[in-house]
């Protein structure tokens, strides 16, 4: 079992008595809604920069009083047609073609479907009861808290976007004055 990080108390929120009176779940829901609204707005602003600098061919720093923002123009990835490559190599360098041994994908899927967990990380084939050593349990996933989609969540996110739009200037001013 992995040890979780110790939580440290976040900085006190000034003028946020209503926020501090909320339950932990309510704060997570509210902050997630605000985060969504901010992320949506940031993505919109990024797209506006991309459209303003359409035609740029190299990475471009964009000065800002808060530090540079950078437009990165990536190179186009190479897409390899594996079948065409194999045909070309067979014709031009046949000695460089390998035969690969692998388990038939359908049989592998059937074997995996037939597995039964008998505890302590051991598995057997349900059909024969034979213990197999070619499967094990991976690491346990880290616990996470989410804010599942619901009518209430959508309404809260809508309100968060509206409030963010109304108060973004105040928030930005408060951040820059800090």
Residue pairs with C-beta under 8 A, 6 or more apart in sequence:
1 140
2 139
2 140
2 142
13 19
13 20
19 27
19 30
22 30
28 145
28 147
29 147
29 153
29 156
30 156
30 160
32 147
33 147
33 153
33 156
33 157
33 159
33 160
34 160
34 164
36 157
36 160
36 161
37 157
37 160
37 161
37 164
38 164
40 161
41 161
41 164
41 165
41 168
49 62
49 69
49 71
50 71
53 60
53 62
53 71
56 71
56 73
57 73
58 73
59 70
59 71
59 72
59 73
60 70
60 71
60 73
61 68
61 69
61 70
62 68
62 69
62 70
62 71
66 176
86 97
89 96
89 97
90 97
111 125
112 135
114 125
114 126
114 127
115 123
115 124
115 125
115 126
115 132
115 135
116 123
116 124
116 125
116 126
117 123
118 124
118 131
121 136
121 137
122 131
123 131
123 132
123 135
123 136
124 130
124 131
124 132
125 132
147 153
164 171
